[in-house]
Amino acid sequence: MRKSIFILSVLLLALGLSACAKAPVKPVNSPEVQRDHAHEAQDELSSGVRK
């Protein structure tokens, strides 16, 4: 019984550490995306002013 609890705790610890070792997910609203949106908005405004 003691050995199975020890093995289970080691497995849970290993799973926890492996979850922390993964690369973070790229944020949805990254600086590149914000920059692209800003350029699109500026283009729209410029074309509206030209009309």
C-alpha positions, 0 to 999 in steps of 0.5 A: 500500500505504501509503495503504491502511494509513493509511486502515485505521488511520484507520477503526479509530481512528474506530470506537474513538472512536465506541464510546467516545462511546456512552451507557453501558448502564443497570446492572441493579442500579440504586439504583431497582431496589434500592429497589423490592426493599427496599419489596417485602421490607418489605411482605412482612415487614409482612404476615407480622407482621400475621398 
